[in-house]
Amino acid sequence: MSTDRNVTHWTARKYDGDGWIEEDDSVTIEYPLTVFVGDVEFATIVCSPDWLEEMTVGFLASEGVIRSYRDIANLSIDADHGYAYVTLAKRLTFDPAMFSRRRIGSCCGKSRQSFYFQTDAQTAEPIRSDLTVSPARCYELMRAFHAVSDAHRQTGGVHGAALCDPVAGIEAHFTDIGRHNALDKLYGHLLMNERSAAGKIIAFSGRLSSEVVLKAVKIGAPVLLSKSAPSDLGLKLADELGLTAAGFLRGEAMNVYTHPHRIAAGRRTGQSH
Amino acid sequence: MSTDRNVTHWTARKYDGDGWIEEDDSVTIEYPLTVFVGDVEFATIVCSPDWLEEMTVGFLASEGVIRSYRDIANLSIDADHGYAYVTLAKRLTFDPAMFSRRRIGSCCGKSRQSFYFQTDAQTAEPIRSDLTVSPARCYELMRAFHAVSDAHRQTGGVHGAALCDPVAGIEAHFTDIGRHNALDKLYGHLLMNERSAAGKIIAFSGRLSSEVVLKAVKIGAPVLLSKSAPSDLGLKLADELGLTAAGFLRGEAMNVYTHPHRIAAGRRTGQSH
């Protein structure tokens, strides 16, 4: 999965102390992709310009417009101009007003703290999984995940999301300038290939916010590992929806915040501090 | 500016190698704030729950709904339930359809690569400023900026934005779980206090994306410093709009990408590599 298309060059003045030299610098590309569903201009995603089919499919699934790849009758990408044209299967109805990010459905009254968009409450189903994985394996998977995040190392501005099998290791890996997009590309890839995330682990570079947790649950992976911090709303959702969420996974340490029974290890002796 | 309200607690299993202990962990709060403009439910912002007036005012200015604090006739916040109620001054017309993030205005045809939302093209005016600042002063300001970002150190999940005077140092500092929100809170603060950012510097913790650059230009500061990476679209906008954008500012080094004449230092001898 080359990331060359995601990077361009810019001449920067590099300061080191007080003096400067001019140098060619690699800069990550931010690409607007406008998605039409039928004849409705549905959304403009600002993303890295690779894996645009996966991006479109995963985005529509995350938004609750589709549930499977078969819900799409036709998909064509005009990469030069930044357009994705989607035709839905005939049996589906599409009401753009349902999917406006600017609206909170009145249905969300009671659980508004957790579900502030009605489509999320409709499409996120609780995780059920007997998966267990050792801490040592989590650290290994995260090391492998960082090793394949080339674009991140090159430009310092790209997030990554990977699907990991507890035994086989990394099975799919996507990067994007947007952390949500990296997860959407992974989601799109799985839907397009009719692959399940049941019994798998998602390794992720970004913060465990409510939106990230919702995407992981929709994808269906029971364990989400990140090097970054969580938010309280992300953890409330992970708790409600049966997701094992671990943050601050760095080196040989991590914090497991929800459903820790899937991380199989013994309690350490010694006092809590 | 205490950040206690932005943090809650969660019991985490902390792994260190293979064994675990249970510990109380500080977790940053993700708070949904729904903004009504007149009787229109305009948007839900997911933010840290402090400085909600600044958040609302800055958000509306960033979106191009208002230009000054006087454009707001009344603002009331229901912090317990997460609502902001805004009444605009009578002379203003408000068409919610103008501000939908899901639409690209047809006016944006030519410069679509830079301005993909029509309100941005209307409200971002090029920076004109004679400000110059030394690299050494930039490093000092960034050190001071990091020193006041308490919440960031505490929970690892919060971004910061500060307005810095080249001589006096940090004059205002805001943090938020969202990097755009941190800038919006700063913007709101300046508008509410009728303070100008002309001749000042913004220190920022997040990536220099197109949206971040647009916010800095709307705020009106001629120099934007960040520890993080830029995007190409962010740099194109900074170049077009006269903003000095510097990234990867860490310790005594930085990369200046656009309008470097405001960073006053001599070229270093030695070859470029």
Interface residues (C-beta under 8 A of the other chain):
Chain A: T8 W10 A12 R13 K14 Y15 D16 G17 D18 G19 W20 I21 E22 E23 D25 V27 T28 I29 E30 Y31 P32 T34 E41 F42 A43 T44 V46 G82 P96 S100 R101 R102 R103 I104 R112 Q113 Y116 S134 P135 A136 T155 G156 G157 I177 R207 S209 S210 E211 S228 A229 P230 S231 D232 L233 G234 L235 F248 E252 A253 M254 N255 V256 Y257 P260 I263 A265 G266 R267 R268 T269 G270 Q271 S272 H273
Chain B: T8 W10 A12 R13 K14 Y15 D16 G17 D18 G19 W20 I21 E22 E23 D25 V27 T28 I29 E30 Y31 P32 T34 E41 F42 A43 T44 V46 G82 P96 S100 R101 R102 R103 I104 R112 Q113 Y116 S134 P135 A136 T155 G156 G157 I177 R207 S209 S210 E211 S228 A229 P230 S231 D232 L233 G234 L235 F248 E252 A253 M254 N255 V256 Y257 P260 I263 A265 G266 R267 R268 T269 G270 Q271 S272 H273
